[in-house]
């Protein structure tokens, strides 16, 4: 059994960090595969928004002292 001090607590910000990073990667893959320039721009804008949301969660985790820990 692992001592309590070694257990890593998964916070909502930690979960959101992983989610937004995966979402940004998914949107970038869609942008790379799309045929039309306007669709590519839209996907890239959404990916940038997802990365900024991940950064916000990363800063909250760092402020909490978890060092950006996520479920992934």
N, C-alpha and C positions, 0 to 999 in steps of 0.2 A: 504494500500500500504506500502511496506517495504522501509525504508529509504535507500538511496544509500550506506551508510557506512556499512550496514548489508548484502548487496548482496555479495555472494561469487563468485569470478571470476573463471571460469573453464579455465584452461590453457591446452595447448597441453601436457605438462609434467604430469599434473594431470590426463588427460585422459589416457596417456600411462601407468601411474602407475597402474591404475585399470585394464587396458588390460593385462599387463604383469603378474600381480598377478593372474588374472583369467586363463591365459594361463598356468602358472606354475601348478595351481591346476588341470587343465584339463589333462596336460601331466602326472602328478603324478597318476591320476586316471587310465589313459591308462596303465601306467607302472604296476600298481597293478593288472590289469586285463589281462595282456599279458601272453602268454604261454611260450615264449622262452626268455631265459636269455639275449641274445644279443639285443632283442627288448627292454627289460626292461632297460638295461643299456643305450641304445640310448635315450629312453624317459626321463630317469632321468637326462642325460646330457643336454637335451634340456630344461628340467624344471629348472635346475640350471642356464642355460644361461638366461632364462626368469626372474628368480629371481634377477640376477645381473643387468639386464636392468631395472627392477622395482626399484632397489636400486639407480641406477643412476638418474632416474626420481625423486625419493623421495628426494635425495640430492639437485637436482636443485630446486625443490619446496621449500625446507627448506631455500635455499639460497635466493630465491625470497621473502620469508617471508610468504608463504601460509601454512606452517606447514604440508605439505604432503596432502593437500586437493585433493580429487579426485571426479569424478562424481558419484561414487558408494556410 
